[in-house]
Amino acid sequence: MAKKVVASLQKGGGKEHTKVIKMVKSDKTNSYTFKEEIVHNDKVKDWFAKN
């Protein structure tokens, strides 16, 4: 999947987007999960504050 994401971002305005990954701890199982998303460079800080 990562190859498709990277390939599609290189065609157009890919430099304007960033793939963000945040590690979140689960309350029930005490394990960590990862939230991944591709967001615009201007909204990276907002994404981390929201999630």
C-alpha positions as CSV (number, residue, x, y, z in Angstrom):
1,M,0.0,0.0,0.0
2,A,2.8,2.4,0.8
3,K,4.2,2.1,-2.7
4,K,0.8,3.2,-4.2
5,V,0.6,6.2,-1.9
6,V,4.1,7.4,-2.6
7,A,3.6,6.9,-6.4
8,S,0.4,8.8,-6.5
9,L,1.8,11.7,-4.5
10,Q,4.8,12.1,-6.8
11,K,2.5,12.9,-9.8
12,G,1.0,16.2,-8.8
13,G,1.2,18.3,-5.6
14,G,2.7,15.6,-3.5
15,K,5.2,17.9,-1.9
16,E,2.2,19.7,-0.3
17,H,1.2,16.6,1.7
18,T,2.7,14.7,4.6
19,K,2.0,11.2,5.9
20,V,1.5,11.5,9.6
21,I,1.6,8.6,12.1
22,K,0.6,8.8,15.7
23,M,1.0,6.1,18.4
24,V,-2.1,5.7,20.6
25,K,-2.3,3.6,23.7
26,S,-5.5,1.5,24.1
27,D,-7.2,1.7,27.5
28,K,-8.6,-1.8,27.3
29,T,-5.6,-3.9,26.3
30,N,-2.8,-1.6,27.3
31,S,-1.3,-2.0,23.8
32,Y,-0.4,0.6,21.2
33,T,-2.0,1.2,17.9
34,F,-1.0,3.5,15.1
35,K,-3.2,6.1,13.3
36,E,-2.0,7.0,9.9
37,E,-3.3,9.6,7.5
38,I,-2.0,11.9,4.7
39,V,-2.7,15.5,5.4
40,H,-1.8,18.9,3.9
41,N,1.4,20.4,5.3
42,D,-0.5,23.4,6.7
43,K,-2.7,21.1,8.8
44,V,-0.1,18.7,10.4
45,K,-0.1,20.5,13.8
46,D,-3.9,20.6,13.8
47,W,-4.1,16.9,13.1
48,F,-1.8,16.0,16.0
49,A,-3.7,18.3,18.4
50,K,-7.1,16.8,17.3
51,N,-6.0,13.1,17.4
